[in-house]
């Protein structure tokens, strides 16, 4: 074992230095979410018993439980209990989006680029790379947990104590280890980063969807989801350490399995065998768009299926949204049946608007992933042969960019159609089609403008392209939590999420619509012009 891990410390130091900026950005985002969430909820509960009851009632609605998780069933709610109910699922998703690509990049990514082959030619053990990645995961997670604990202790929410803050922070650390270990295992099972990332995100999505369905209908089955294990810890109430122990045990087994595979497989190989291709490529693959379709069709199909499934599941919970009004005695006394139905429709539309931001983010992620392939394929030297042939740099960049835009629009369309029509099947008063038109009229320009920004970054400043995820993530977080944390009405206007905040209750503002379309065109042109001026590899 010691022989296999020789010079792992050297690789660890190199990884920490290489990933310093990436991890610091994520740590800042996560700490801000924890501190601001605790602070805002503490301020909301300080407003009085009526305010706290309204917050709890809102969070226990099926639509909110689908997004954030089921609130624990207790007699009296306080800030700490509500904080855990809202933040656990959301923070685990954010943390997984940080550590999963990091682990894959530190292992399979280094093999794919040829870097690990050169390093292994020296006095470096077979499992040194995965050991270094695991140690980095431990260090980053420990730092994150300490900062979580300090932030929560400083806010000192109502109903909390140091043990509760410690257990919540420890739970988030173990969640990091769990999803980081999942990514490490897929990095060893597959022979390329693309498949490893796709399988990792599929597991994350499946865990979220299983948690979503069981939280609404069968909470006893939430144990089937790895994310559900941390919900079952019931932070600040039962403080169930056995749920955390289960997650830690599974993390250890996954990491050990990944290490064992790394020790026995060949460099650059994977356990999951790739399907052999044809001996001679088809003639239609001679064009750049056809080649992109051939290489990206699996990813594209995965996003489409995921969008349809996610849309169907989210749409299925819309039927319970209006029950908040129908079961409220005060509303029943004040409003007649027609008014209750109208208010019910307004509430459903408000939930659709909240879900819209998530579907825009999914579509943008799918499209930008394709657009960013241009940078990655160029860095790996895949485009060197193509550059030597007839296609111009403009043709190559336009092919990648247009495919990314189309992927984003198709994923958005599939998700919204599934959301709207599934929702109409469970609503007692189905929504008119005009609201579906409003959703598309607002979200398609938003998706295109977001992807165009990513395109401009790839063309003009490829080394800064990772900042795009920070920009989009910050906008989505502000949009989702704007009402819950009592943020200013225009707080989210620094991204297109804020420009479509009132849709579909209202039509998108024509001014913002023009801004999105014009900015998308300008950014798209800048991305093409920027790539034409680049060297072959940046």
KEVEXLO-309978 format. One line per 3 residues: number of its first residue (from 1); for each residue y negated, z negated, x negated of C-alpha. Coordinates in Angstrom, 1 decimal, padded with zeros to 4 digits, always signed. Layout:
# residues N
NUM	Y/Z/X | ...
# end
This chain:
# residues 538
1	+000.0/+000.0/+000.0 | -002.4/-000.9/-002.8 | -001.5/+002.3/-004.6
4	-002.2/+004.3/-001.5 | -005.6/+002.7/-001.0 | -006.9/+002.9/-004.6
7	-010.6/+003.7/-004.9 | -011.1/+003.1/-001.1 | -014.1/+001.0/-002.1
10	-015.7/+004.0/-003.8 | -015.3/+006.1/-000.7 | -016.6/+003.3/+001.5
13	-019.8/+003.0/-000.5 | -020.2/+006.8/-000.3 | -019.7/+006.8/+003.4
16	-022.1/+004.0/+004.0 | -024.8/+005.8/+002.1 | -024.1/+009.1/+003.8
19	-024.1/+007.7/+007.3 | -026.9/+005.1/+006.8 | -029.6/+007.0/+008.9
22	-027.1/+008.0/+011.6 | -025.9/+004.4/+012.1 | -029.3/+002.9/+011.8
25	-030.6/+005.1/+014.7 | -027.7/+004.1/+016.9 | -028.1/+000.4/+016.1
28	-031.7/+000.5/+017.0 | -030.9/+002.2/+020.3 | -028.1/-000.3/+021.1
31	-030.2/-003.3/+020.2 | -033.1/-002.1/+022.3 | -030.8/-001.6/+025.3
34	-029.3/-005.1/+025.0 | -032.7/-006.8/+024.4 | -034.6/-004.9/+027.0
37	-031.8/-005.1/+029.6 | -031.6/-008.9/+029.2 | -035.4/-009.3/+029.2
40	-036.0/-007.1/+032.3 | -033.2/-008.7/+034.3 | -034.5/-012.2/+033.4
43	-037.9/-011.2/+034.6 | -036.5/-009.8/+037.8 | -034.6/-013.0/+038.6
46	-037.6/-015.1/+037.8 | -039.3/-013.3/+040.8 | -037.4/-015.6/+043.2
49	-034.2/-015.8/+045.2 | -035.0/-012.9/+047.5 | -035.5/-010.5/+044.6
52	-032.3/-011.6/+042.9 | -030.3/-011.2/+046.2 | -031.7/-007.6/+046.6
55	-030.7/-006.8/+043.0 | -027.2/-008.1/+043.5 | -026.9/-006.3/+046.9
58	-028.0/-003.0/+045.3 | -025.5/-003.4/+042.4 | -022.6/-004.1/+044.7
61	-023.1/-000.8/+046.6 | -020.2/+001.7/+046.0 | -022.5/+004.2/+044.3
64	-023.8/+001.6/+041.8 | -020.4/+000.2/+041.2 | -019.1/+003.7/+040.4
67	-021.7/+004.1/+037.7 | -022.0/+000.6/+036.1 | -018.9/-001.3/+037.2
70	-017.9/-003.7/+039.9 | -019.9/-007.0/+040.0 | -017.7/-010.1/+039.6
73	-017.1/-012.0/+042.8 | -018.8/-015.4/+042.5 | -020.6/-017.6/+044.9
76	-023.9/-017.7/+043.0 | -025.2/-015.0/+040.8 | -027.5/-015.6/+037.8
79	-029.1/-013.3/+035.2 | -026.3/-013.5/+032.7 | -023.6/-012.6/+035.3
82	-025.6/-009.6/+036.6 | -026.4/-008.6/+033.0 | -022.7/-008.5/+032.1
85	-021.9/-006.6/+035.3 | -024.4/-003.9/+034.6 | -024.3/-003.6/+030.8
88	-020.6/-003.8/+029.8 | -019.5/-000.3/+030.9 | -022.7/+001.4/+029.9
91	-022.8/-000.2/+026.4 | -019.2/+000.6/+025.7 | -019.8/+004.3/+026.5
94	-022.9/+004.4/+024.2 | -021.0/+002.6/+021.4 | -018.0/+005.0/+021.7
97	-020.4/+008.0/+021.4 | -021.6/+006.5/+018.1 | -018.3/+005.5/+016.5
100	-015.9/+008.2/+017.6 | -017.6/+011.2/+015.9 | -018.4/+008.9/+013.0
103	-014.7/+008.1/+012.4 | -013.7/+011.8/+012.8 | -016.4/+013.0/+010.4
106	-015.3/+010.4/+007.8 | -011.7/+011.5/+007.9 | -010.8/+014.9/+009.4
109	-014.3/+016.2/+008.8 | -014.1/+015.5/+005.0 | -010.7/+017.2/+004.9
112	-012.0/+020.3/+006.8 | -014.9/+020.7/+004.5 | -012.8/+020.5/+001.4
115	-014.5/+017.4/+000.1 | -011.5/+015.2/+000.4 | -009.4/+017.7/-001.5
118	-011.7/+017.4/-004.5 | -011.8/+013.6/-004.2 | -008.1/+013.3/-004.0
121	-007.7/+015.4/-007.1 | -009.0/+012.3/-008.9 | -007.5/+008.8/-008.9
124	-007.8/+008.3/-005.1 | -004.9/+007.1/-002.9 | -003.5/+009.0/+000.1
127	-004.9/+006.6/+002.6 | -008.1/+005.7/+000.9 | -010.2/+007.9/+003.2
130	-008.9/+006.3/+006.4 | -009.1/+002.8/+004.9 | -012.7/+003.4/+003.9
133	-013.5/+004.7/+007.5 | -011.8/+001.7/+009.0 | -013.8/-000.7/+006.8
136	-017.0/+001.0/+007.7 | -016.1/+000.7/+011.3 | -015.6/-003.1/+010.8
139	-018.9/-003.5/+008.9 | -021.0/-001.5/+011.3 | -019.4/-003.3/+014.3
142	-019.9/-006.8/+012.8 | -023.6/-006.0/+012.1 | -023.9/-004.8/+015.6
145	-022.3/-007.9/+017.0 | -024.5/-010.2/+015.0 | -027.6/-008.4/+016.2
148	-026.4/-008.5/+019.8 | -025.8/-012.3/+019.6 | -029.3/-012.9/+018.0
151	-030.9/-010.8/+020.7 | -029.2/-012.5/+023.6 | -029.8/-015.9/+022.2
154	-033.5/-015.1/+021.8 | -033.8/-013.9/+025.4 | -031.9/-017.0/+026.6
157	-031.0/-015.6/+030.1 | -030.5/-017.9/+033.0 | -026.9/-019.0/+033.3
160	-026.0/-018.3/+029.7 | -025.0/-020.4/+026.7 | -024.2/-019.7/+023.1
163	-020.5/-019.4/+023.8 | -021.1/-016.8/+026.5 | -023.4/-014.8/+024.2
166	-020.9/-015.0/+021.4 | -018.0/-013.8/+023.6 | -020.0/-010.9/+025.0
169	-021.0/-009.8/+021.5 | -017.4/-010.2/+020.3 | -016.2/-008.1/+023.2
172	-018.6/-005.3/+022.3 | -017.4/-005.4/+018.7 | -013.7/-005.1/+019.8
175	-014.7/-002.2/+022.1 | -016.1/-000.5/+019.0 | -012.9/-001.1/+017.2
178	-010.8/+000.2/+020.0 | -012.5/+003.5/+020.5 | -013.0/+004.0/+016.8
181	-009.3/+003.5/+016.3 | -008.6/+006.1/+019.0 | -010.8/+008.6/+017.2
184	-009.0/+007.8/+013.9 | -005.6/+008.4/+015.4 | -006.7/+011.8/+016.8
187	-008.2/+012.7/+013.5 | -004.7/+012.3/+012.0 | -002.8/+013.9/+014.8
190	-004.9/+017.1/+014.8 | -005.8/+019.4/+012.0 | -009.5/+020.1/+012.9
193	-012.5/+018.1/+014.0 | -013.1/+020.2/+017.1 | -009.7/+019.3/+018.7
196	-010.0/+015.7/+017.5 | -013.4/+015.3/+019.1 | -012.3/+017.0/+022.3
199	-009.2/+014.7/+022.7 | -011.3/+011.6/+021.9 | -013.9/+012.4/+024.5
202	-011.1/+013.3/+027.0 | -009.7/+009.8/+026.6 | -013.1/+008.2/+026.9
205	-013.8/+010.3/+030.1 | -010.4/+009.5/+031.6 | -010.9/+005.7/+030.9
208	-014.3/+005.9/+032.6 | -012.9/+007.8/+035.7 | -010.0/+005.5/+036.1
211	-012.3/+002.5/+035.9 | -014.6/+004.2/+038.4 | -012.0/+004.8/+041.0
214	-010.3/+001.4/+040.7 | -013.5/-000.6/+040.6 | -014.4/+000.9/+044.1
217	-011.0/+000.8/+045.8 | -008.4/-001.2/+043.9 | -009.9/-003.6/+041.4
220	-006.5/-005.1/+040.5 | -005.7/-001.7/+038.9 | -008.8/-001.7/+036.7
223	-006.4/-002.9/+034.0 | -005.2/+000.7/+033.7 | -008.4/+001.6/+032.0
226	-009.3/+000.5/+028.4 | -012.9/+000.0/+029.6 | -011.6/-002.1/+032.5
229	-010.1/-004.6/+030.0 | -013.6/-005.6/+029.0 | -014.7/-005.8/+032.6
232	-011.8/-008.2/+033.2 | -013.1/-010.4/+030.5 | -015.7/-011.6/+033.1
235	-018.3/-012.6/+030.6 | -020.4/-015.6/+031.6 | -018.0/-016.5/+034.4
238	-014.2/-016.8/+033.5 | -014.7/-015.7/+029.9 | -011.2/-014.3/+029.8
241	-010.4/-014.1/+026.1 | -006.9/-012.7/+026.8 | -008.4/-009.4/+027.9
244	-010.2/-009.1/+024.6 | -007.0/-010.1/+022.8 | -005.2/-007.2/+024.5
247	-007.9/-004.7/+023.3 | -007.8/-006.1/+019.8 | -004.0/-005.8/+019.6
250	-004.1/-002.2/+020.8 | -006.9/-001.4/+018.3 | -004.8/-002.8/+015.5
253	-001.7/-000.8/+016.5 | -003.7/+002.4/+016.8 | -005.3/+001.9/+013.4
256	-002.0/+001.1/+011.8 | -000.4/+004.2/+013.4 | -003.2/+006.4/+012.1
259	-002.8/+004.9/+008.6 | +000.9/+005.5/+008.6 | +000.5/+009.1/+009.6
262	-002.1/+009.6/+006.9 | +000.3/+008.3/+004.3 | +003.0/+010.7/+005.2
265	+001.3/+014.0/+006.2 | +000.1/+016.8/+003.9 | -003.6/+017.1/+003.2
268	-005.3/+019.3/+005.8 | -002.2/+019.2/+008.2 | -001.9/+017.5/+011.5
271	+001.0/+016.2/+013.6 | +000.0/+018.3/+016.6 | +000.9/+021.9/+015.6
274	-001.5/+024.7/+016.4 | -000.3/+027.6/+018.5 | +000.4/+030.6/+016.3
277	-001.9/+033.5/+017.0 | -001.1/+037.2/+017.1 | -000.3/+039.0/+013.9
280	-003.1/+041.5/+014.7 | -006.3/+040.6/+016.5 | -007.2/+042.4/+019.7
283	-009.9/+045.1/+019.4 | -012.2/+043.3/+021.9 | -012.6/+040.5/+019.4
286	-014.7/+042.6/+017.1 | -018.0/+041.6/+018.8 | -019.6/+038.2/+018.1
289	-019.7/+037.1/+021.8 | -016.0/+037.9/+022.2 | -015.2/+036.0/+019.1
292	-017.2/+033.0/+020.3 | -015.4/+033.2/+023.7 | -012.0/+033.2/+021.9
295	-012.8/+030.2/+019.8 | -014.7/+028.1/+022.3 | -012.8/+028.9/+025.6
298	-010.7/+025.7/+025.3 | -013.8/+023.5/+024.9 | -015.5/+025.4/+027.7
301	-012.6/+025.0/+030.1 | -012.3/+021.3/+029.3 | -016.0/+020.8/+030.2
304	-015.6/+022.7/+033.4 | -012.6/+020.8/+034.5 | -014.2/+017.5/+033.5
307	-017.4/+018.4/+035.5 | -015.4/+019.2/+038.6 | -013.3/+016.1/+038.5
310	-016.3/+013.9/+037.7 | -018.3/+015.5/+040.5 | -015.5/+015.1/+043.0
313	-015.1/+011.4/+042.1 | -018.8/+010.6/+042.3 | -019.1/+012.6/+045.5
316	-016.3/+010.6/+047.1 | -018.3/+007.3/+046.9 | -021.4/+008.7/+048.7
319	-019.8/+007.8/+052.1 | -020.3/+004.0/+051.4 | -023.9/+004.3/+050.3
322	-025.4/+004.1/+053.8 | -023.2/+001.1/+054.7 | -025.9/-001.1/+053.0
325	-028.3/-000.2/+055.8 | -025.7/-000.3/+058.7 | -024.4/-003.8/+057.8
328	-027.9/-005.3/+057.2 | -028.9/-007.3/+060.3 | -032.6/-007.0/+059.6
331	-032.4/-003.2/+059.5 | -030.3/-003.1/+062.7 | -033.0/-005.1/+064.5
334	-036.0/-003.1/+063.3 | -034.5/+000.4/+063.3 | -032.9/+002.4/+066.1
337	-029.8/+004.6/+065.5 | -031.8/+007.7/+064.6 | -034.0/+005.8/+062.2
340	-030.9/+004.2/+060.5 | -029.3/+007.7/+060.1 | -032.6/+009.0/+058.6
343	-032.8/+006.0/+056.2 | -029.2/+006.5/+055.4 | -029.8/+010.1/+054.4
346	-032.7/+009.1/+052.2 | -030.6/+006.6/+050.4 | -027.8/+009.1/+049.8
349	-030.4/+011.6/+048.5 | -031.7/+008.9/+046.1 | -028.2/+008.3/+044.8
352	-027.8/+012.1/+044.3 | -031.0/+012.0/+042.3 | -029.7/+009.3/+040.1
355	-026.4/+011.2/+039.6 | -028.3/+014.4/+038.8 | -029.5/+013.0/+035.5
358	-025.9/+012.4/+034.5 | -024.8/+015.9/+035.4 | -027.7/+017.4/+033.5
361	-026.8/+015.3/+030.5 | -023.2/+016.5/+030.7 | -024.2/+020.2/+031.0
364	-026.7/+019.8/+028.1 | -024.1/+018.2/+025.9 | -021.6/+021.1/+026.6
367	-024.3/+023.8/+025.9 | -025.8/+022.1/+022.8 | -022.4/+021.6/+021.3
370	-021.9/+025.4/+021.3 | -025.4/+026.0/+020.0 | -024.9/+023.5/+017.2
373	-021.7/+025.4/+016.2 | -024.0/+027.9/+014.5 | -025.1/+025.2/+012.0
376	-021.6/+023.9/+011.5 | -019.9/+027.3/+011.1 | -022.6/+028.3/+008.6
379	-022.2/+025.1/+006.6 | -018.4/+025.6/+006.4 | -018.8/+029.2/+005.3
382	-017.2/+030.7/+008.4 | -020.1/+033.1/+008.9 | -020.3/+034.4/+005.3
385	-017.8/+037.2/+006.1 | -019.6/+038.1/+009.3 | -023.0/+038.2/+007.5
388	-021.5/+040.7/+005.1 | -020.6/+043.0/+008.0 | -022.8/+044.9/+010.5
391	-024.0/+042.1/+012.8 | -027.5/+041.0/+012.0 | -028.7/+037.3/+011.9
394	-030.5/+037.9/+015.2 | -027.3/+039.1/+016.8 | -025.3/+036.2/+015.5
397	-027.9/+033.5/+016.6 | -028.5/+035.1/+020.0 | -024.8/+035.1/+020.6
400	-024.3/+031.4/+019.9 | -027.5/+030.5/+021.8 | -026.8/+032.5/+024.9
403	-023.2/+031.3/+025.0 | -024.5/+027.7/+024.8 | -027.0/+028.3/+027.6
406	-024.3/+029.9/+029.8 | -021.9/+027.1/+029.1 | -024.5/+024.5/+030.1
409	-025.4/+026.3/+033.4 | -021.7/+026.8/+034.4 | -020.8/+023.2/+033.7
412	-023.8/+022.0/+035.7 | -023.0/+024.3/+038.6 | -019.3/+023.2/+038.7
415	-020.3/+019.6/+038.7 | -023.0/+019.8/+041.3 | -020.9/+021.9/+043.7
418	-018.1/+019.4/+043.4 | -020.5/+016.5/+043.9 | -022.3/+018.0/+046.9
421	-019.3/+019.3/+048.9 | -017.1/+016.4/+048.2 | -019.9/+014.1/+049.3
424	-020.3/+016.1/+052.5 | -016.7/+015.6/+053.4 | -017.0/+011.8/+053.4
427	-020.5/+011.6/+055.0 | -020.7/+011.0/+058.7 | -023.9/+013.2/+058.7
430	-023.4/+016.0/+056.1 | -026.4/+017.0/+054.1 | -028.0/+020.4/+054.8
433	-027.6/+023.1/+052.1 | -031.3/+023.0/+051.3 | -030.8/+019.8/+049.3
436	-028.2/+021.6/+047.2 | -030.8/+024.3/+046.6 | -033.3/+021.6/+045.4
439	-030.7/+020.2/+043.0 | -030.1/+023.6/+041.4 | -033.8/+024.5/+041.4
442	-034.6/+021.4/+039.4 | -031.6/+020.9/+037.2 | -031.0/+024.5/+035.9
445	-034.5/+024.7/+034.3 | -034.1/+021.2/+033.0 | -030.7/+022.1/+031.3
448	-032.1/+025.3/+029.9 | -035.2/+023.6/+028.4 | -033.0/+020.8/+026.9
451	-030.6/+023.3/+025.3 | -033.6/+025.5/+024.1 | -034.9/+022.4/+022.3
454	-031.6/+022.0/+020.5 | -031.7/+025.7/+019.7 | -035.1/+025.4/+018.2
457	-034.0/+022.5/+016.0 | -030.9/+024.4/+014.8 | -033.1/+027.4/+013.8
460	-036.2/+025.6/+012.4 | -034.9/+022.2/+011.1 | -031.1/+022.1/+011.1
463	-030.9/+018.9/+009.2 | -032.9/+017.1/+011.9 | -030.9/+018.5/+014.7
466	-029.1/+015.2/+015.2 | -032.4/+013.8/+016.5 | -031.9/+015.8/+019.6
469	-029.2/+013.3/+020.8 | -031.6/+010.5/+020.3 | -034.3/+012.3/+022.4
472	-031.9/+013.1/+025.2 | -030.2/+009.8/+025.2 | -033.5/+007.9/+025.4
475	-034.7/+010.0/+028.3 | -031.4/+009.5/+030.2 | -031.5/+005.7/+029.6
478	-035.0/+005.4/+030.8 | -034.3/+007.5/+033.9 | -031.2/+005.5/+034.9
481	-032.7/+002.1/+034.3 | -036.3/+002.9/+035.4 | -035.9/+001.3/+038.8
484	-033.6/-001.5/+037.8 | -035.8/-002.7/+034.9 | -039.1/-002.1/+036.9
487	-040.4/+000.5/+034.4 | -043.6/+002.5/+035.1 | -043.2/+005.4/+037.5
490	-044.0/+008.0/+034.8 | -042.1/+006.2/+032.0 | -039.5/+009.0/+031.7
493	-041.9/+012.0/+031.6 | -041.4/+012.4/+027.9 | -038.2/+014.4/+028.7
496	-037.2/+016.8/+031.6 | -035.3/+013.9/+033.1 | -038.6/+012.4/+034.2
499	-039.9/+015.7/+035.6 | -037.0/+015.9/+038.1 | -036.9/+012.2/+038.9
502	-037.8/+012.7/+042.6 | -035.3/+015.5/+043.3 | -033.6/+016.0/+045.9
505	-035.7/+013.7/+048.0 | -038.6/+016.0/+047.2 | -038.8/+019.5/+045.7
508	-039.4/+019.7/+042.0 | -043.1/+019.9/+041.2 | -044.1/+023.5/+040.5
511	-046.2/+022.5/+037.5 | -043.2/+020.9/+035.8 | -041.0/+023.8/+036.8
514	-043.4/+026.2/+035.0 | -043.5/+023.9/+032.0 | -039.7/+023.9/+031.7
517	-039.3/+027.6/+032.0 | -042.1/+028.5/+029.6 | -041.0/+025.8/+027.0
520	-037.4/+027.1/+027.2 | -038.5/+030.7/+026.4 | -040.8/+029.6/+023.6
523	-038.2/+027.3/+022.0 | -035.5/+030.0/+022.3 | -037.6/+032.5/+020.4
526	-038.5/+029.9/+017.8 | -034.8/+029.2/+017.3 | -034.0/+032.8/+016.7
529	-036.9/+033.3/+014.3 | -036.1/+030.1/+012.4 | -032.5/+031.2/+011.8
532	-033.6/+034.6/+010.5 | -035.5/+032.8/+007.8 | -032.7/+030.4/+006.8
535	-030.5/+030.7/+003.7 | -026.8/+031.3/+004.4 | -026.0/+027.6/+004.2
538	-028.3/+024.7/+004.9
# end
